[in-house]
Amino acid sequence: MKTALTYDDVLLVPRYSDIESRSEIVLDSDLDNRRTLTLPIISSPMDTVTGDVMASTMALSGGLGIIHRYNTPDEQATILAISKRIANTIRGKDANLVGAAIGVSGDYLDRARKLVKAGADIICIDIAHGHHILMQKAIRDVRTVVGTGIHIMAGNVATKEGYEDLSRWGADSVRCNVGGGSICSTRIQAGSGYPGLQTLFDCSSSDFSGRVPIIADGGIRNSGDIVKALAAGADFVMLGSLLSGTEETPSDTIEVGGETRKVYRGMASREAQLAWRGKTSSLEGVATTVAHKGSVEHTLSDLERGIRSGLSYSGARTIEDFQTVAEFVRQTRAGTVESGTHIMRVL
Ligand code: XMP
């Protein structure tokens, strides 16, 4: 039986570096030959993560937001148009990419049409088990509706075979990882999944890697995990929990025991399913509240600093260089403990 590794199982070996300032590091990553992000971070299409304010803030920060699909096609198209307008008008920056999610059944083609009309640059075909015949059909049909100028992101997949099939079927980028997200219970309910970092190692060994961007999605808890994901071959990371609780999420602010908090929930949680379709089927996610974190711009700045630091420890000035020179080492359980802060008493 194969051993599959994930984030805490490994570390990156520090290497000789001639980088004198982290500002020498460039974090550009190409989504396709017409679209480049200057920060390789994408916000997840979840109803407690990405609405109009998050999507426009992500665009202005050099990343990308994918607007969630848990509303009507008209509502989603309106949210998209608003975020596009904000991204186009604030600060005069040339960073206005906005994406939106659709499913693979029901109104998905109508949604795709309306979203593109409202200005979507990226359509994300968003299902839990993306290595599926319905995904193959959806990519074909969505391409017919949106044409070749729109980027089609698709997922999620856990394996190299899944990544290669979605690439062959016409996806322009693929979300990789099944069941590893902080609010996921798929692996508990269904016993199915694949450790997240191993998915990246496997997918990046494919001939499609370098042509069809790999998006590491789910289970990323800090900038160190982002650095490991990029080193393992991801072109981008998609974040839910790390961005949850920020001011820009479309989630209500609530008071719990005198503390200000915001809801963060899996889209297959009971709470989310009841909210968007009034009933539940298989429950493969949980709902929680997280502390209000302030503006997402601060979170993104902290993450960006951590990523730059990670590349500098390997002596790499670009993500591409980093993927060439990065060397992983597997750590023992004692190593994992040593890698966390472990002073006996923290004041
Ligand atoms: P993080 O770890 O960033 O993960 O919070 C976010 C990713 O988790 C996925 N997602 C789910 N997976 N049940 C699942 O098994 C769910 O209810 C659920 N909701 C979101 C999704 O890929 C997201 O980007």
Residues whose N, C-alpha, C, O or C-beta is under 5 A from the ligand:
A	BS01	XMP	S44 G179 G180 G181 S182 I183 C184 S185 T186 D217 G218 G219 I220 M238 L239 G240 S241 L242 R265 G266 M267 A268 S269 E284 G285 V286
